[in-house]
Amino acid sequence: MKKTIEHLGIPAYLTLCTDNGATEISSPGCQTAVGDVKAGFAQENGQLTVSVTAGHTPVRWLKLRWKAEWPDNVRFLGDAWERGYGDLEWRGMSANRFMPWYFCAAGAQYIFCCGVKVRPSAMCFWQTDSSGITLFMDVRCGGNGVKLNGRTLKAAEVVAARMEDCTAFEAASEFCGIMCTDPVLPKYPVYGSNNWYYAYGDSSGEEILADCDYILKLTKGTSNKPYMVIDDCWQEQHCLNGYNGGPWTKGNEKFPDMKGLARKLADKGARPGIWVRLLLNEASSIPEKWRISHNGCLDPSHPDALAYILADVRRICEWGYTLIKHDFSTFDLFGKWGFEMNPLITGNGWHFYDESLTSAEVVKLFYEKIYEVCKEYDTLILGCNTIGHLGAGYMHINRTGDDTSGKCWERTRRMGINTLAFRLPQHKKFYEVDADCVGIDGPIDWKFNRQWAELLAESGTPLFVSAKPGLLSDTENEELGRILTVASAQSHHLIPTDWEDTDCPEKWVDKTHNLSREYHWYEASGVCFSEETVRSQPYLSIIE
């Protein structure tokens, strides 16, 4: 591979928006002022640092524009705000397409990659057209302008590179390493069981112990212990098909002793893991001023609310759970799923408690403090519905796609395979990529789940199975056991070779180990769909 760091330089146009309106400036300088707001650009060490300083005027966003020319037949790949929803793909130029965080442009002779380094202080997305490149930087606090009050905000560090003599996948992976130089990764391969995709919240401590026995039987002989992750079902106020938030101080009547349960799982020979939704909490002791105004969830920018959240994290660590899967935080902070952020992450008219912080800074604060607590206990963090570009360096594993299923193969096919393929360049560069579970609950033909499990194992990413005990035949259990043994080592690294041509890659290779796999993802009768669209999909719906 030949890698050349590109310098975008100061943009040709700057648009700066405050609560007083938007101002467009052509040929801005290193420092450009609009009233008491100043945008700054500094090119050094292969990156362009964009900063904003303001007095009393609230700042909303910046738009930077560079001139650019593209080769013929160029195709683009962008990222997503949080999880992917089966919609990641390479495709031709579209001026209306927004690409959060970074993009790759593949031509016949080279691949050009452009993005912001991880953990920026602005919510950033890119747009490309036949005349140039645009970077939009949302620095609002919630839905209102941020009040910097004299502070200089380092909004983002822009990086770009041109890659030659390599595949598009190799280029994307290399560029992810440029955007993140300090990932935190597990010290051992992470794999095991998660009870969600067959229990769907209907479980008990005794059933978790039985699940543990099953995964230990399947992984007998492996030197690396599997995880037994308890998903949504254990919390004090849990109810089926209803509320799934806190308090998180104890279990319910089916989970009378959460600390004791962790100890029993460890004594059996598994690693205990647990799911939690930290920001949704109906505890009556929580003051209203700790809550976000538009939805009542906890506001991590409030020091007392953050301390309360971290006390929950510490308690779970002290119970003995060595993996915490924290979920729903993006939705609980901003009131939208990723597919609804078109293109801004949230609407106008509200703010976090600390109005001097941008939304990105609030998210980073939340992730960083969770990481600091978990680090004390050597506890792994698995983020779900988290913003990966803000969490890289603060989480060990990231659930990069929307839910798979134990009931409907079409959901797993669309969500799981897509996010594994198109976010695999981030694997071990940002964090470890979790493309979600293999749900074994009965309705899905084993021939599909077997392929999905095998691909996860041989991609070298974490494999979690949600397998209902007693459902698989002896032969199927033997197959699953062999797949889990591969997952316990994560020595194989299959990557997609047809990902530029399809959103559901079928051809995968590991050149190092001379492995080649071709999968068949589609049911004989074709894709299943519903007349009632869900998840904002404008054509074929996912049946659940």
C-alpha positions in Angstrom: 0.0 0.0 0.0 1.2 3.5 -0.8 -0.3 6.0 1.6 -0.1 9.8 1.1 -1.5 12.2 3.8 -3.5 14.9 2.1 -3.8 18.4 3.4 -7.2 20.0 2.7 -6.1 23.4 3.9 -8.3 26.3 4.9 -11.7 25.9 3.3 -12.8 28.0 0.3 -16.0 28.9 2.1 -17.1 29.1 5.7 -20.6 29.4 6.9 -21.0 30.2 10.6 -24.4 30.0 12.3 -25.2 31.6 15.7 -28.5 32.4 17.3 -28.2 35.7 15.3 -28.4 33.8 12.0 -25.9 32.4 9.4 -23.1 34.2 7.8 -21.3 32.9 4.7 -17.7 33.9 4.2 -15.6 33.2 1.1 -11.8 32.7 1.4 -11.7 32.8 5.2 -8.3 33.2 6.9 -6.6 31.3 9.7 -8.8 33.4 12.1 -12.2 34.7 10.9 -14.5 36.6 13.2 -18.3 37.2 13.0 -19.2 39.5 15.9 -17.8 38.0 19.1 -17.5 34.5 17.4 -14.2 33.5 15.8 -13.4 30.4 13.7 -9.8 29.2 13.6 -7.9 26.9 11.3 -4.5 25.4 12.0 -2.8 22.9 9.7 -0.1 20.9 11.4 1.0 17.3 11.9 -1.0 16.1 8.9 -4.4 17.4 10.2 -6.5 20.6 10.1 -7.6 21.6 13.6 -10.9 23.6 13.5 -11.7 25.7 16.6 -14.4 28.1 17.6 -14.2 30.9 20.2 -17.2 32.9 21.3 -18.1 35.5 23.9 -21.8 35.7 24.8 -23.3 34.7 21.4 -24.6 31.1 21.3 -23.1 29.1 18.4 -25.1 26.6 16.4 -23.0 25.2 13.6 -20.2 25.6 11.1 -20.1 24.5 7.4 -16.8 24.2 5.7 -16.5 23.9 1.9 -13.5 22.8 -0.2 -13.3 22.6 -3.9 -12.6 19.1 -5.3 -12.5 17.1 -8.5 -13.4 13.4 -8.7 -12.3 10.6 -11.1 -14.9 9.0 -13.4 -17.1 6.3 -11.9 -16.2 7.2 -8.3 -18.1 5.4 -5.5 -18.5 6.6 -1.9 -18.9 4.9 1.4 -19.9 6.8 4.5 -20.5 5.9 8.2 -23.5 6.3 10.4 -24.4 8.4 13.4 -24.7 5.5 15.7 -25.7 1.9 14.6 -26.2 1.0 11.1 -29.8 0.0 10.1 -29.0 -2.2 7.1 -28.3 0.8 5.0 -24.5 1.0 4.8 -23.2 0.6 1.2 -20.8 1.9 -1.5 -22.7 3.9 -4.1 -22.3 6.6 -6.7 -22.2 10.3 -6.0 -25.3 11.8 -4.4 -25.3 15.4 -3.3 -28.2 14.7 -1.0 -26.4 12.0 0.9 -24.9 12.9 4.2 -22.1 10.8 5.6 -21.4 11.1 9.4 -17.8 11.2 10.6 -15.9 10.1 7.5 -16.1 8.9 4.0 -14.1 6.9 1.5 -14.2 7.6 -2.3 -13.0 4.7 -4.5 -11.8 5.4 -8.1 -10.0 3.2 -10.5 -6.5 4.3 -9.5 -6.8 5.2 -5.8 -9.0 5.5 -2.7 -9.4 8.9 -1.1 -10.5 8.9 2.6 -11.5 12.0 4.5 -12.9 12.4 8.1 -12.5 13.8 11.5 -10.5 12.1 14.2 -12.4 10.2 16.9 -13.8 12.1 19.9 -14.4 15.5 18.2 -16.4 18.1 20.1 -18.9 18.6 17.3 -21.3 16.3 15.6 -19.8 16.1 12.1 -21.1 14.9 8.7 -19.8 15.1 5.2 -21.3 15.8 1.8 -19.8 15.4 -1.6 -20.8 16.6 -5.1 -19.2 17.2 -8.5 -17.7 20.5 -7.4 -16.5 19.8 -3.9 -16.5 18.5 -0.3 -18.6 19.9 2.5 -18.1 19.3 6.3 -21.0 20.3 8.6 -20.2 20.7 12.3 -23.0 20.8 14.7 -21.8 22.4 17.9 -25.2 23.0 19.6 -25.9 22.0 23.2 -28.9 19.8 22.6 -31.1 21.8 20.2 -29.8 25.3 21.3 -26.7 27.2 20.5 -23.8 26.4 22.8 -22.7 29.1 25.2 -18.9 29.1 25.2 -18.6 32.3 27.3 -15.1 33.0 26.1 -13.9 29.4 25.8 -12.1 28.1 22.7 -13.7 24.9 21.5 -11.5 22.5 19.5 -14.4 21.3 17.3 -12.6 18.7 15.3 -9.3 17.5 13.7 -9.8 16.9 10.0 -7.6 14.2 8.4 -7.4 12.9 4.8 -5.3 10.4 2.9 -4.9 8.9 -0.5 -4.3 5.2 -0.8 -2.9 3.4 -3.8 -1.9 -0.3 -4.6 -4.5 -1.6 -2.1 -8.1 -2.7 -1.9 -10.9 -0.4 -0.8 -11.2 -2.5 2.4 -7.5 -2.2 3.2 -7.7 1.6 2.6 -10.7 2.0 4.9 -9.1 0.0 7.6 -5.9 1.9 7.4 -7.8 5.2 7.5 -9.6 4.1 10.6 -6.2 3.7 12.2 -5.4 7.3 11.2 -8.6 8.6 12.8 -8.0 6.6 16.1 -4.5 6.0 17.5 -5.6 5.0 21.0 -8.3 2.3 21.0 -9.0 0.3 24.2 -9.3 -3.4 23.4 -10.2 -6.5 25.4 -7.2 -8.5 26.7 -8.8 -11.7 25.5 -11.2 -12.8 22.8 -14.8 -12.0 23.8 -17.5 -14.5 23.0 -20.3 -16.4 24.7 -24.0 -16.3 25.4 -26.6 -13.5 25.6 -30.1 -14.5 26.6 -32.1 -11.8 24.7 -32.9 -13.4 21.3 -34.8 -16.3 22.7 -35.9 -15.1 26.1 -36.9 -11.6 25.0 -37.0 -10.4 28.6 -38.8 -13.4 30.1 -36.1 -15.1 32.2 -35.0 -15.8 35.8 -31.8 -16.3 37.7 -32.3 -20.1 37.5 -32.8 -20.0 33.8 -29.6 -17.9 33.4 -27.7 -20.6 35.3 -29.1 -23.2 32.9 -28.1 -21.0 30.0 -24.6 -20.9 31.5 -24.5 -24.7 31.8 -25.4 -24.9 28.1 -22.8 -22.5 26.8 -20.1 -24.2 29.0 -21.1 -27.5 27.5 -20.8 -26.2 24.0 -17.4 -24.6 24.8 -16.0 -27.5 26.8 -12.2 -27.8 26.3 -11.6 -24.2 25.3 -9.0 -22.4 27.4 -10.7 -19.0 27.1 -13.9 -18.8 29.2 -17.1 -17.7 27.5 -19.3 -14.8 28.7 -22.8 -15.4 30.0 -24.5 -12.0 29.5 -27.8 -11.3 31.3 -29.8 -8.9 29.0 -32.9 -6.9 29.8 -35.0 -9.0 32.3 -33.2 -8.6 35.7 -34.0 -5.1 36.9 -36.2 -4.1 39.8 -39.0 -2.6 37.7 -38.9 -4.9 34.7 -42.1 -5.8 33.0 -42.6 -7.8 29.8 -43.4 -5.6 26.7 -43.1 -2.5 28.9 -40.8 -0.3 31.0 -37.1 -1.4 30.7 -35.3 1.2 32.8 -34.0 1.7 36.3 -33.6 1.8 39.3 -30.6 -0.4 39.0 -29.9 -1.0 42.7 -31.2 -4.7 42.8 -32.9 -7.4 40.8 -36.6 -8.3 40.7 -38.3 -11.3 42.3 -36.9 -13.6 39.6 -33.4 -12.3 40.2 -33.3 -12.0 44.0 -29.5 -11.8 44.4 -27.6 -10.2 41.5 -24.2 -10.4 43.3 -24.8 -14.0 44.2 -25.8 -14.8 40.6 -22.5 -13.3 39.3 -20.6 -15.4 41.8 -22.4 -18.6 40.7 -21.7 -17.9 37.0 -18.1 -17.4 37.8 -17.9 -20.5 39.9 -19.3 -22.5 37.1 -16.5 -21.3 34.8 -18.1 -18.5 32.8 -17.4 -14.7 32.8 -20.5 -12.8 34.1 -21.9 -10.0 31.9 -24.9 -7.8 32.2 -27.1 -5.3 30.3 -28.2 -1.9 31.6 -30.0 1.2 30.4 -28.3 3.9 32.6 -30.2 7.0 31.5 -33.8 5.8 31.8 -34.6 5.7 35.5 -37.9 6.3 37.3 -36.5 6.3 40.8 -38.6 8.8 42.8 -35.6 10.1 44.6 -34.1 11.6 41.5 -34.7 15.4 41.3 -36.3 16.8 38.2 -33.3 19.1 37.6 -31.2 16.1 37.0 -33.4 15.1 34.0 -33.4 16.2 30.4 -36.3 18.5 29.8 -37.8 16.9 26.6 -37.9 13.3 27.8 -37.1 13.0 31.5 -34.0 10.8 31.1 -31.0 11.5 33.2 -28.7 14.4 32.1 -25.1 13.4 32.4 -24.0 17.1 32.1 -25.5 17.6 35.6 -22.7 16.7 38.1 -25.1 15.1 40.6 -26.9 13.1 37.9 -23.6 11.9 36.5 -22.5 10.9 40.0 -25.7 8.9 40.4 -25.2 7.2 37.1 -21.6 6.3 38.0 -22.8 4.9 41.3 -24.9 2.4 39.4 -22.0 1.4 37.2 -19.7 1.0 40.3 -22.4 -1.2 42.0 -22.7 -3.5 39.0 -18.9 -3.8 38.9 -18.8 -4.6 42.6 -21.4 -7.3 42.1 -18.8 -9.1 40.0 -20.0 -8.5 36.4 -16.9 -8.1 34.2 -18.7 -6.9 31.1 -21.3 -4.1 31.1 -23.5 -3.7 28.0 -24.9 -0.2 28.3 -27.8 0.5 25.9 -30.2 3.2 24.6 -28.1 6.2 25.5 -28.2 7.9 22.1 -31.9 7.7 22.0 -32.3 8.7 25.6 -30.1 11.8 25.1 -31.4 13.0 21.8 -34.9 11.5 21.3 -34.1 9.9 17.9 -32.8 6.6 16.5 -30.0 6.9 14.0 -32.2 6.4 11.0 -34.3 9.4 12.1 -31.3 11.8 12.3 -31.7 13.2 8.8 -29.2 14.8 9.0 -29.1 16.5 12.5 -29.1 14.3 15.6 -31.8 16.2 17.4 -34.4 19.0 16.9 -34.2 22.6 18.1 -35.5 24.2 21.3 -33.9 22.3 24.2 -30.6 22.1 26.0 -28.6 20.1 28.4 -28.1 21.3 32.0 -24.6 22.6 31.2 -25.2 25.0 28.4 -21.5 25.5 27.9 -21.0 22.0 26.6 -21.7 20.8 23.0 -23.8 17.7 22.6 -20.7 15.8 21.5 -18.9 16.9 24.7 -21.8 15.7 26.8 -21.7 12.3 25.1 -17.9 12.1 25.6 -18.2 13.0 29.2 -20.8 10.2 29.8 -18.6 7.6 28.0 -15.3 8.7 29.6 -16.6 8.6 33.2 -18.1 5.1 32.7 -14.8 4.0 31.3 -12.9 5.4 34.3 -15.1 3.5 36.7 -15.0 0.2 34.8 -11.2 0.5 34.4 -10.8 0.3 38.2 -12.5 -3.1 38.1 -11.0 -4.3 34.8 -14.6 -4.5 33.5 -15.2 -4.5 29.8 -17.6 -2.0 28.2 -19.9 -3.0 25.3 -21.7 0.0 23.9 -25.1 -0.4 22.3 -27.0 2.4 20.6 -23.8 4.4 21.2 -22.0 6.8 19.0 -18.9 4.9 18.0 -16.9 7.9 16.7 -17.3 9.5 20.2 -16.8 6.3 22.1 -13.6 5.0 20.5 -11.0 5.0 23.2 -13.7 4.8 25.9 -15.3 1.5 25.1 -13.8 -1.9 24.3 -16.6 -3.2 22.1 -19.3 -1.4 20.1 -22.6 -2.9 18.8 -22.4 -1.4 15.4 -25.8 -2.4 13.9 -29.4 -2.5 14.8 -30.9 -5.7 16.3 -30.7 -9.0 14.7 -33.4 -11.6 15.6 -34.2 -15.0 16.9 -37.5 -15.1 15.1 -37.0 -13.6 11.6 -34.0 -14.4 9.4 -34.7 -11.3 7.2 -33.9 -9.0 10.1 -30.6 -10.8 10.9 -29.7 -10.8 7.2 -30.3 -7.2 6.7 -28.9 -5.8 9.9 -26.2 -8.2 10.9 -24.4 -8.9 7.7 -24.5 -5.3 6.6 -23.0 -3.9 9.7 -20.4 -6.6 10.0 -19.1 -6.0 6.4 -19.2 -2.2 6.3 -18.0 -1.5 9.8 -15.4 -4.2 9.9 -12.7 -1.7 8.9 -13.2 -0.2 12.4 -12.5 -3.5 14.1 -9.5 -3.2 16.5 -8.9 0.3 15.1 -11.7 2.0 17.1 -12.8 -0.9 19.3 -13.9 -4.5 18.6 -16.9 -4.6 16.4 -20.0 -6.5 17.6 -22.4 -7.2 14.8 -25.0 -8.6 17.3 -26.1 -12.1 18.2 -27.0 -15.3 16.5 -30.6 -15.8 17.7 -31.6 -19.4 18.0 -35.3 -19.5 19.0 -36.8 -21.9 16.6 -38.3 -20.1 13.5 -35.0 -19.5 11.7 -33.6 -22.4 9.7 -30.3 -23.6 11.2 -28.6 -23.4 7.7 -28.8 -19.6 8.0 -27.9 -19.3 11.6 -25.0 -21.7 11.1 -23.6 -19.5 8.3 -24.1 -16.3 10.4 -22.4 -17.9 13.4 -19.5 -19.2 11.3 -19.0 -15.8 9.6 -18.9 -14.0 13.0 -16.4 -16.5 14.4 -14.1 -16.5 11.4 -14.2 -12.7 11.0 -12.4 -12.5 14.4 -15.1 -10.3 15.9 -17.1 -11.1 19.2 -19.6 -13.9 18.7 -22.6 -14.0 21.1 -25.2 -16.7 20.7 -28.8 -16.5 22.0 -29.5 -20.2 22.0 -32.6 -21.7 23.6 -31.5 -24.8 25.4 -32.8 -28.1 24.0 -33.7 -26.6 20.6 -30.8 -27.8 18.5 -30.1 -31.4 17.5 -27.0 -33.2 18.6 -25.4 -32.6 15.2 -26.3 -28.9 15.3 -24.9 -28.6 18.8 -21.7 -30.2 17.6 -21.5 -27.7 14.8 -22.2 -24.8 17.1 -19.6 -26.0 19.5 -16.9 -26.1 16.8 -17.9 -22.6 15.7 -17.6 -21.3 19.3 -14.2 -22.9 19.6 -13.1 -20.8 16.6 -14.7 -17.7 18.2 -12.8 -18.4 21.5 -9.5 -17.8 19.7 -10.4 -15.1 17.1 -7.4 -16.1 15.0 -9.2 -15.9 11.7 -10.1 -12.6 10.0 -12.4 -13.0 7.1 -13.1 -9.8 5.2 -15.7 -9.1 2.4 -14.5 -9.0 -1.2 -17.7 -8.2 -2.9 -18.7 -5.3 -0.5 -18.4 -2.7 -3.3 -21.1 -4.4 -5.3 -23.7 -5.4 -2.7 -25.0 -4.3 0.7 -25.1 -7.9 1.8 -21.7 -9.5 1.0 -21.5 -13.2 0.3 -17.8 -13.6 -0.6 -15.3 -13.4 2.2 -11.6 -14.3 2.4 -8.7 -14.5 5.0 -5.6 -14.3 2.9 -3.3 -14.9 5.9 -4.9 -18.3 6.7 -5.8 -19.1 3.1 -9.5 -19.2 3.9 -12.3 -18.5 1.4 -16.0 -18.6 2.1 -19.1 -18.0 0.0 -22.4 -17.7 1.8 -26.0 -17.9 0.6 -28.1 -15.5 2.6 -31.5 -15.6 0.8 -34.4 -17.8 1.4 -35.7 -19.8 -1.6 -39.0 -17.8 -1.6 -37.2 -14.5 -1.7 -37.0 -11.7 0.8 -39.8 -11.6 3.3 -41.6 -8.3 3.9 -44.6 -6.6 5.4 -47.0 -4.2 3.9 -46.6 -2.0 7.0 -43.2 -0.3 6.8 -41.2 -0.1 10.0 -37.9 1.6 11.0 -38.4 4.2 8.3 -37.5 1.8 5.6 -39.2 3.1 2.4 -39.6 -0.2 0.6 -39.3 -3.7 2.1 -40.1 -3.8 5.8 -38.4 -6.1 8.3 -40.8 -8.7 9.7 -40.3 -9.2 13.5 
